């Protein structure tokens, strides 16, 4: 099996049902399917898998309150981590706080 076709089947096995993969393997092995048919099925199944993710991303982008909350929390966590690191560095270097 050519590498390009192996790649399509590898991706197909991730985004398609086992029945679909087996159907296309059987059709490919008995030479009753074209390369373009494999790619068309792969495109359809990739869209099925990624559409909910894309919709969720679009919902998040539209939700300013959620984005502000997440960025605020991220800033707090970064600040806490930086403070702990600075404290450790000062201790190692022998710098005392006044």
N, CA, C and O of each residue as an XYZ file, in Angstrom:
392
protein
N       0.858     -1.175      0.000
C       0.000      0.000      0.000
C       0.902      1.235      0.000
O       1.797      1.341      0.839
N       0.681      2.157     -0.919
C       1.496      3.384     -0.967
C       1.391      4.175      0.337
O       0.382      4.115      1.039
N       2.454      4.913      0.640
C       2.505      5.667      1.894
C       1.362      6.677      2.010
O       0.809      6.865      3.094
N       1.008      7.323      0.902
C      -0.083      8.308      0.942
C      -1.397      7.642      1.362
O      -2.177      8.221      2.118
N      -1.634      6.448      0.878
C      -2.859      5.733      1.230
C      -2.782      5.254      2.677
O      -3.784      5.280      3.391
N      -1.612      4.821      3.111
C      -1.435      4.431      4.511
C      -1.731      5.609      5.438
O      -2.361      5.446      6.483
N      -1.273      6.786      5.045
C      -1.531      7.985      5.852
C      -3.027      8.268      5.956
O      -3.526      8.617      7.025
N      -3.729      8.119      4.853
C      -5.177      8.356      4.867
C      -5.857      7.355      5.790
O      -6.731      7.727      6.573
N      -5.462      6.085      5.704
C      -6.064      5.088      6.581
C      -5.695      5.330      8.042
O      -6.506      5.068      8.931
N      -4.499      5.819      8.301
C      -4.099      6.120      9.684
C      -4.979      7.222     10.266
O      -5.450      7.110     11.397
N      -5.198      8.274      9.505
C      -6.053      9.367      9.981
C      -7.508      8.909     10.055
O      -8.225      9.241     10.998
N      -7.931      8.151      9.059
C      -9.298      7.639      9.030
C      -9.578      6.801     10.276
O     -10.679      6.854     10.822
N      -8.588      6.030     10.729
C      -8.792      5.188     11.907
C      -8.967      6.013     13.183
O      -9.498      5.513     14.174
N      -8.524      7.266     13.163
C      -8.675      8.135     14.331
C     -10.033      8.839     14.326
O     -10.648      9.009     15.378
N     -10.493      9.245     13.158
C     -11.706     10.076     13.095
C     -12.961      9.330     12.646
O     -14.054      9.894     12.688
N     -12.826      8.087     12.221
C     -13.974      7.341     11.698
C     -14.299      6.163     12.600
O     -13.506      5.785     13.463
N     -15.465      5.594     12.391
C     -15.842      4.397     13.136
C     -15.058      3.202     12.592
O     -14.647      3.206     11.432
N     -14.851      2.193     13.416
C     -14.149      0.994     12.926
C     -14.837      0.360     11.718
O     -14.174     -0.172     10.828
N     -16.167      0.417     11.692
C     -16.900     -0.133     10.544
C     -16.555      0.600      9.254
O     -16.370     -0.013      8.203
N     -16.473      1.918      9.354
C     -16.137      2.724      8.177
C     -14.735      2.411      7.694
O     -14.506      2.248      6.495
N     -13.798      2.328      8.622
C     -12.408      2.023      8.252
C     -12.344      0.662      7.570
O     -11.710      0.510      6.526
N     -13.000     -0.319      8.164
C     -12.964     -1.669      7.579
C     -13.607     -1.692      6.205
O     -13.097     -2.341      5.291
N     -14.722     -0.990      6.050
C     -15.399     -0.912      4.752
C     -14.444     -0.367      3.683
O     -14.332     -0.928      2.593
N     -13.773      0.713      4.007
C     -12.874      1.312      3.017
C     -11.617      0.470      2.800
O     -11.081      0.445      1.692
N     -11.143     -0.212      3.829
C     -10.006     -1.133      3.636
C     -10.388     -2.259      2.674
O      -9.640     -2.589      1.753
N     -11.560     -2.837      2.904
C     -12.030     -3.915      2.023
C     -12.175     -3.419      0.592
O     -11.740     -4.082     -0.350
N     -12.785     -2.254      0.432
C     -12.982     -1.694     -0.908
C     -11.639     -1.373     -1.577
O     -11.467     -1.584     -2.778
N     -10.690     -0.860     -0.782
C      -9.373     -0.549     -1.348
C      -8.647     -1.835     -1.744
O      -8.030     -1.897     -2.808
N      -8.718     -2.851     -0.900
C      -8.020     -4.104     -1.180
C      -8.575     -4.845     -2.384
O      -7.826     -5.543     -3.067
N      -9.874     -4.714     -2.666
C     -10.407     -5.376     -3.865
C     -10.492     -4.427     -5.061
O     -11.132     -4.725     -6.069
N      -9.829     -3.276     -4.919
C      -9.699     -2.285     -6.011
C     -11.045     -1.770     -6.524
O     -11.184     -1.468     -7.709
N     -12.029     -1.669     -5.639
C     -13.334     -1.174     -6.074
C     -13.599      0.245     -5.582
O     -14.740      0.707     -5.603
N     -12.562      0.928     -5.146
C     -12.721      2.298     -4.669
C     -11.557      3.132     -5.182
O     -10.459      2.624     -5.410
N     -11.815      4.396     -5.355
C     -10.769      5.300     -5.828
C     -10.175      6.068     -4.656
O     -10.786      6.215     -3.597
N      -8.967      6.549     -4.887
C      -8.244      7.343     -3.895
C      -9.084      8.545     -3.478
O      -9.133      8.886     -2.296
N      -9.739      9.182     -4.429
C     -10.568     10.352     -4.156
C     -11.730     10.024     -3.229
O     -12.133     10.863     -2.423
N     -12.277      8.807     -3.335
C     -13.362      8.401     -2.445
C     -12.885      8.309     -0.996
O     -13.603      8.675     -0.066
N     -11.660      7.813     -0.824
C     -11.072      7.756      0.516
C     -10.920      9.158      1.094
O     -11.270      9.411      2.247
N     -10.396     10.059      0.281
C     -10.179     11.433      0.750
C     -11.496     12.121      1.074
O     -11.582     12.886      2.035
N     -12.514     11.852      0.280
C     -13.824     12.462      0.537
C     -14.381     11.982      1.879
O     -14.881     12.787      2.665
N     -14.299     10.682      2.144
C     -14.773     10.143      3.422
C     -13.967     10.718      4.577
O     -14.519     11.075      5.617
N     -12.653     10.802      4.383
C     -11.792     11.355      5.424
C     -12.182     12.797      5.738
O     -12.276     13.171      6.908
N     -12.408     13.596      4.722
C     -12.799     14.996      4.932
C     -14.117     15.088      5.698
O     -14.250     15.901      6.612
N     -15.081     14.262      5.329
C     -16.376     14.279      6.017
C     -16.218     13.911      7.493
O     -16.804     14.550      8.367
N     -15.424     12.880      7.759
C     -15.267     12.435      9.142
C     -14.446     13.417      9.974
O     -14.708     13.581     11.165
N     -13.471     14.062      9.374
C     -12.716     15.098     10.090
C     -13.656     16.241     10.468
O     -13.589     16.763     11.581
N     -14.520     16.624      9.551
C     -15.485     17.691      9.846
C     -16.410     17.300     10.993
O     -16.713     18.133     11.848
N     -16.866     16.046     11.026
C     -17.741     15.587     12.101
C     -17.042     15.690     13.455
O     -17.658     16.065     14.452
N     -15.762     15.356     13.482
C     -15.015     15.368     14.734
C     -14.688     16.799     15.171
O     -14.774     17.122     16.356
N     -14.319     17.639     14.230
C     -13.849     18.978     14.586
C     -14.953     20.021     14.717
O     -14.734     21.061     15.337
N     -16.110     19.777     14.161
C     -17.192     20.773     14.217
C     -17.580     21.127     15.655
O     -17.691     22.314     15.961
N     -17.791     20.165     16.547
C     -18.125     20.550     17.931
C     -17.016     21.359     18.605
O     -17.299     22.264     19.390
N     -15.778     21.042     18.308
C     -14.655     21.789     18.869
C     -14.682     23.223     18.360
O     -14.515     24.170     19.128
N     -14.891     23.368     17.079
C     -14.950     24.703     16.480
C     -16.100     25.522     17.061
O     -15.940     26.708     17.348
N     -17.254     24.889     17.231
C     -18.398     25.591     17.804
C     -18.106     26.047     19.229
O     -18.482     27.151     19.624
N     -17.426     25.182     20.006
C     -17.078     25.545     21.384
C     -16.112     26.723     21.404
O     -16.249     27.629     22.227
N     -15.147     26.713     20.509
C     -14.190     27.828     20.413
C     -14.923     29.127     20.088
O     -14.653     30.166     20.690
N     -15.847     29.064     19.135
C     -16.608     30.257     18.766
C     -17.443     30.765     19.936
O     -17.567     31.973     20.133
N     -18.018     29.842     20.717
C     -18.786     30.245     21.903
C     -17.891     30.939     22.920
O     -18.275     31.951     23.507
N     -16.704     30.395     23.125
C     -15.765     30.990     24.086
C     -15.331     32.371     23.628
O     -15.263     33.301     24.432
N     -15.040     32.511     22.358
C     -14.596     33.805     21.823
C     -15.664     34.880     22.022
O     -15.343     36.048     22.238
N     -16.916     34.484     21.950
C     -18.015     35.448     22.102
C     -18.304     35.788     23.564
O     -18.993     36.772     23.830
N     -17.807     35.017     24.502
C     -18.115     35.181     25.925
C     -17.024     36.003     26.613
O     -16.073     35.449     27.163
N     -17.172     37.329     26.576
C     -16.175     38.229     27.161
C     -15.994     37.999     28.663
O     -14.871     38.043     29.164
N     -17.085     37.756     29.378
C     -16.977     37.538     30.824
C     -16.106     36.324     31.130
O     -15.251     36.374     32.013
N     -16.323     35.248     30.408
C     -15.529     34.034     30.618
C     -14.059     34.295     30.306
O     -13.181     33.881     31.063
N     -13.787     34.979     29.195
C     -12.403     35.274     28.812
C     -11.707     36.139     29.857
O     -10.544     35.900     30.185
N     -12.402     37.131     30.377
C     -11.822     37.980     31.421
C     -11.530     37.168     32.682
O     -10.481     37.328     33.306
N     -12.470     36.294     33.049
C     -12.282     35.459     34.235
C     -11.068     34.547     34.068
O     -10.266     34.409     34.992
N     -10.929     33.931     32.911
C      -9.814     33.015     32.655
C      -8.482     33.768     32.648
O      -7.500     33.291     33.217
N      -8.442     34.926     32.015
C      -7.181     35.677     31.974
C      -6.809     36.207     33.357
O      -5.632     36.238     33.714
N      -7.808     36.624     34.136
C      -7.533     37.068     35.507
C      -6.952     35.932     36.332
O      -5.966     36.114     37.047
N      -7.566     34.759     36.230
C      -7.084     33.601     36.995
C      -5.675     33.208     36.525
O      -4.826     32.866     37.347
N      -5.429     33.253     35.246
C      -4.104     32.946     34.723
C      -3.058     33.916     35.236
O      -1.942     33.514     35.566
N      -3.412     35.186     35.306
C      -2.488     36.204     35.822
C      -2.202     35.960     37.301
O      -1.064     36.107     37.749
N      -3.236     35.587     38.062
C      -3.043     35.291     39.485
C      -2.096     34.111     39.675
O      -1.200     34.156     40.518
N      -2.297     33.058     38.889
C      -1.442     31.879     38.995
C      -0.005     32.208     38.597
O       0.939     31.738     39.232
N       0.162     33.000     37.563
C       1.506     33.393     37.137
C       2.191     34.234     38.214
O       3.380     34.070     38.485
N       1.429     35.125     38.815
C       1.971     35.976     39.877
C       2.414     35.132     41.073
O       3.500     35.343     41.613
N       1.578     34.182     41.486
C       1.922     33.303     42.608
C       3.179     32.494     42.305
O       4.053     32.350     43.160
N       3.264     31.978     41.107
C       4.426     31.185     40.709
C       5.685     32.042     40.678
O       6.745     31.618     41.138
N       5.564     33.237     40.139
C       6.719     34.145     40.073
C       7.180     34.538     41.470
O       8.382     34.601     41.729
N       6.248     34.802     42.365
C       6.617     35.171     43.730
C       7.355     34.025     44.425
O       8.340     34.252     45.128
N       6.881     32.808     44.227
C       7.545     31.649     44.836
C       8.949     31.484     44.264
O       9.888     31.184     45.002
N       9.096     31.676     42.976
C      10.411     31.560     42.344
C      11.356     32.634     42.857
O      12.510     32.350     43.175
N      10.869     33.865     42.938
C      11.708     34.961     43.444
C      12.125     34.721     44.891
O      13.263     35.005     45.264
N      11.221     34.207     45.697
C      11.545     33.914     47.093
C      12.652     32.870     47.169
O      13.587     32.996     47.960
N      12.538     31.852     46.350
C      13.549     30.791     46.323
C      14.902     31.328     45.849
O      15.942     30.988     46.414
N      14.883     32.158     44.823
C      16.128     32.737     44.297
C      16.778     33.624     45.354
O      17.992     33.564     45.551
N      15.987     34.441     46.029
C      16.539     35.315     47.078
C      17.164     34.489     48.202
O      18.227     34.838     48.718
N      16.507     33.400     48.577
C      17.044     32.531     49.626
C      18.368     31.917     49.187
O      19.333     31.916     49.952
N      18.422     31.402     47.977
C      19.647     30.792     47.448
C      20.760     31.800     47.369
O      21.913     31.469     47.644
N      20.439     33.038     46.995
C      21.463     34.072     46.847
C      21.788     34.757     48.187
O      22.725     35.551     48.275
N      21.013     34.443     49.209
C      21.276     35.038     50.516
C      20.742     36.449     50.661
O      21.203     37.196     51.524
N      19.796     36.822     49.851
C      19.203     38.168     49.921
C      18.043     38.108     50.910
O      17.127     37.298     50.771
N      18.103     38.978     51.904
C      17.042     39.011     52.908
C      16.050     40.123     52.596
O      16.406     41.176     52.069
N      14.808     39.855     52.936
C      13.753     40.871     52.784
C      13.789     41.793     53.993
O      14.093     41.351     55.101
N      13.491     43.036     53.797
C      13.482     44.019     54.908
C      12.081     44.333     55.304
O      11.861     45.132     56.213
